[in-house]
Amino acid sequence: MAVLPITVYGDKVLRQKAIEIEAIDDELIKNIQDMFETMRESNGIGLAANQVGLLKKMFVIDLSPVEDYEDLKPIVMINPEIIKVSDETWKMEEGCLSLPGLGVNIERSFGIQIKYLDPNEEEKILEVDDFYARVIQHEYDHLIGKLMPDRTDAFTKRKIKGDLMRIMKREVNVDYEITERK
């Protein structure tokens, strides 16, 4: 397994839509293992493929470091599709490995239903709510080229503009490897 550099705000791949995965092969399994390793080494709880430069429609999640989720097994979602969202929403501050040091209040659906393939090519449907649903929605956003600032109001966007510029210029302190400025 390898720890991969994390793409950060300004990297073009974060704004591109991920491509549907056609086959689950040895290369994809290695990508998944590398993503888990990278996420854990970066102290993250979720990581989308484009956050490590892969334009593949998948993400990994491991909420076991989070209180009340210690018993939840890590999960891989390949070609996920959110098929239902609750009308109930809630706001919470979110962070992102691709936006180091930035915390932004984001409003999201409280509950979701998502369809995906697991690494054994089995189609699954998962219905979750609360923090788990939030994390899935955050990672799913990455796959469609959306980042936290896209989910905020104009006032917040103005307020964080300087932070975004510092991230883009790599003028941030992180304890994990990020991509070089291009």
N, C-alpha and C positions, 0 to 999 in steps of 0.2 A: 504494500500500500504506500501511497505517496501523499504528502501534504502539498496541496496546490495553492498558488497565490490567488487571493480573492480579488475579483474585479470591483472597482469602486466607481462612484458617481463620476460621470464623464466618459467612462468606457462605453463605446458604441454598442457592444454586445448586450448591455443591460437594457437597451431600448429596442432590441429586436425581439420579434416573436419567436418563441422556441418552435422547433420542427418536430412533428410527430415521429415517434420512434417506431420503425418498421419491424425490427427484430431484436429480441433479447438474446445477445450473444456474449461470448467471453469478454469482449472489449467493453460492452455496456456494464457487465458485472464488475469489472475492474474500475470503471468510472464511478459506480455506486460505492464501492469500497473506499476509493480515494475521496469521494465527497463526504462520507461519514468521518473518515480520518481528519480531513480538513476542517469540517464543522466542529468536531470535538477539540482539536488543537486550537481553534479560534474561539472556544467557549461559546459557540452558537448552539441554538436548539433547532434550527432549520436552515436548509441550504438548497437553493435552486441551481440547476446545472449551469445556467448562464452566469452565475456568480463565480464560477471557476472557468469561464470562457467556453463552455460547451453549449451549443445551440440545440440542446436536446430537451424535449418536453418531459421533464421529470424533476422531482425534488425529494429530499430526505428530511426526516424529522425525528428528533429524539428529545422528548420532553422529560425523560427520567431525572434530569438535574433540578427540575422545577417542583416545588412543594405541591403536594396533592397529586402529582403525576409520576411519582417514583416507580410505580409498578407498570406503567405504560411501556410497551415494547416499541423499539425504534421501528419506523415505517418508511417504505419507499413507495412513492406514487409515480407510476409511469403513465404518460398520456392522460393526466387527470382532467376531469371536466366537472365543474360545479354544476349540479343539475337542479338544485333547489336552495333558496336562501330564506331565512325567516324574515318577517316584517320587523321584528324587534331588532333594534340596533343598540350599540353601546360604544362609548369612547374610552380609549386607553392609550397611554403613551407607549409607542413602539420604538424599537431600535432595529438596526440592520447592519450586518457585517459589511455591506457595500456602502454604508453611510456611517463610518466610524465616528463615535462620539456624539451623534445626533439623535435626539429623542423627540418624537413628534406625536401629538395626540391625533389618533386616527379613528374615525367612526366606521364600524364594520357591523355586518349582520351577526347577531348573537348565535344563530344556529345555521348549519349548512348540511347539505347532502352532496357527496362527491363520489363520482364513479372513476375508477382507475384500474390499471393492471398492476399486479404485484410482480416481483422478479421471476415467479414461476409461470408467468403469462396467464394467471387466473384473473378474471374480471371481478372486481369487488365494488361494493357500494357501502360507504361509511356515512353514518349520520352522527354528527358531533355538535357540541355547542361550547359556549364560554371560551376560555383561553385556547383550547385545542382548535376550535373553529377559526379563531383569529389567526393563529400561526399558519394554518392551511391557507387561508385567504391571502395572507402576506406572501407566502411562497408562490402561490398561484399567480399573484400579480406579477411577480418576476417573469413568469413564463409568457405573459402577454405584453411585456415591455413597460410595465408600470412600476413606479417607485413611490415611496411614502409621500414625497412632496406633491405628487399628482393627486393625492387623496386629501389635500388640505385646502383651506380657503386662501384668498389672495393676501390677507394680512399675514398669515403664517408664512406663506411663500416669501414675502418681502423680508420678514424677520429672519429667516434661515438662509437667505441668499449668500451672505458672507461665509457661513459655515459650509455651504455647498461649494463655493469657490475654493476654500481651503482644502476640502476633500479632493476636488478635481486636480488641484496643484500638488497633492500629496503632502500638504503641510499639516499633517495630523500624526499624533503619536498612537501607534497601534502595537499590540504585542503579538501580531500575526503578520504573515507575509501578504502584501498587496501587490497588484500589478504595477509595472513601471508606467510612468506617464508617457503617452505617445503623442 
